[in-house]
Amino acid sequence: MVERVDQVLRSELGLADGLADPSVWVLDPCCGTGAYLVEVLDRIARTLREKGEDALTAEDLKQAAMTRVAGFEIMPAPYVIAHWQVGHALRMADAPLGPDERAAVYLTNALTGWAAPREPTTTVETQRGIRFSYPPLADERDEATRVKQARPILVVLGNPPYNAFAGTAPDEESGLVNPYKEGLQRNWGIRKFNLDDLYVRFFRVAERRIADGTGRGVVCFISNHSWLSFPSYVLMRKRLLSEFDRIWIDNLNGSKFETGKVTPDGNPDPSVFSTEANREGIQVGTAVALLVKHNSPTVDARILYRDLWGAQKRKLLLTSLDTEKFDKGYSLVQPSATNRFVLRRSNIASDYASWPRLPELAAQDAIPGLTEMRQEALIDGDRDALSKRMRRYFDFHETLVSLQHDSCGPVFDMARFEAAKARETLLRTEHFSETNLRRYHQRVFEEGWCYYTKIRPIWNEPRPDLAALIGNDNPCLVSRAYRERPLEGPHILLTRALPDYHLLRPNCSAIPFFRAHNRANLSPATRTWLNELGLPNPDADRATAALPWYHALGIGYAPAWLTENSDGIRQDWPRVPLPDNADLLRASAALGARVAALLDPDKPLSGITSGAIQAAIQTIAVPTKRGGAPMTEVDRTLTAGWGHAGKGGAVMPGRGRIVQRGLMPTEAPSGAESSLFGANTLDVFLNADAYWRNIPEPVWNFTIGGYQVIKKWLSYRERPLLGRALSPAEIRYVRDMARRLAGLLLMAPELDSNYRACAAAHRPLSAASNLEDADRPSA
């Protein structure tokens, strides 16, 4: 990083001596133990020697360390070490600090104090108090303030901390990243803000100091790489593009969350911060961003990007510095509003942006799923058990204390929920009703029951508009506005139950097939498309009304669609091509209906879970006990470490126990099935003696909406969490879940072929149409 900064100071800003130029003021605003400051001083020393060493070189280096190479640190221990490190480096360079001399390293909050306070009276009084009580600390503050407000800082570099939960200071710091937030929801439809991470604040400080302060300069940070492409950072990216003229991005990858620390070709991809003692390094992926601003206003920023993968990425990064034409190792990227100003290479089919987003097919806006937030007091897999609890909850004779003793209903206070007051409100308003026991889709492959009421605040978010529509006769398609991570798998579901807000990560919204009065929930443009295909009026023909949604489901489970459009899918609602003929639409919707059947665990599926099981599936996930003996109740106890209770009662996944092995002759599928399931399989253990035999690795790893399906289900059933052994039905439920997922894998060739046919025959939605409801001619 220091070498690259030195290079661009020479090549981009015309400073022939780079960091050694006396006009270059450098700041590491989060210097820690001073590593970058030492490297900057070393680079200055080498430049001075290359120019011809004289008796004043040591003094030049020392003056740089004392004045224009500055560091800020808020933690006392690393602050002390940074002083020692800089002092040691100067001693080694024959430029030791004298008794009354010090390095320009200051104990301060780098995120505040860049402008004079607006309320001088209060501030002056506070400063006088510090001056009286701790004079050296007041001196430290004053020197840091001079650097912030008076020095012509030309370079900001470092490794800002990554902490999304650091909170904010009440005044100046709390509004620091507002320019990266304003209009996110209004203009971009982004409700979840992930912008209070400390490294984002440091980017804002650097941007403001170079762009608005000095007016030219260099920023170079190594940070979490989420900001390069995640939707929440769209305004941050847009602003940086408008302020800086050239940007180089070295994406160092190494993310546990995005790629599982695996390269595209399957090799280990540790963090660039890995060591012999910690080979994986930190969990998040990282990137080095180098941003340069010239004197003149920015017109079109030039963005160069490259990926670095594998265990040798640090070495590759260093050796690339010696390349004569450094930029040749990068690819030019072209961020725009269409791709949300993404600063990395995008994996998107050429026509993807022309396909409609799922909400564009609907007449009614997608509705967010329900949130209970009552520690599942209103949710249960057993309808009768839930009914019994809620009857007691509605009984006027029951005290809150007695209900708390037996955990009957939402009876415990929690954030912004007063249990006693909420119950009083409910009892004044309505009585217990069996009809309020509704099917509830809480997790993938996990439908249970909830007691629904729209009376607030019993539910955190009851979504009455959605609850009034959803039911057996009116399914909904569930998806989300953007994907949280690349390896989330399909992120579209069909359900007839009330969907939980976190059914998919990071959250989900529902699009009902029908609106009020049984009107098809189709936009005018979608109705025009169906009419042009010669299909019946969707308000009169329910099958026609369902076609677009089943078609979208079929496209959403095509591996080729997921792979070819991964970056586009990540940025916004899913987009799907619309076929230009009715036969292709019907065929695609039929595939979607098969996907829906595989995803519905409550309905037996011939050939998969009932009847004559397909040969490729019948040996999958067989409940087994070591030695071949029958399972007892003890054998059905899940104790292999799949999950445990975390803070606040949240269930945290565990590692569990799996054994990888080769396939036995009786388990080996044939032909194309073999390539879909792979050469290895897994035995997945309940405990030391019992396991599900032969779960193919792609089945075990199958992820929907960001959740690894089978592992997620198991994590909630550990004996300490469930309080009992699994029932025989639950053991077989896991077996059938694995077989349904295997069925989805077996559909992959058909789904891909259908996706490509629909993409090739895409018919754009008409921009102008008023065809709706009664105005639409019947076919």
Disulfide bonds with the S-S distance in Angstrom:
none
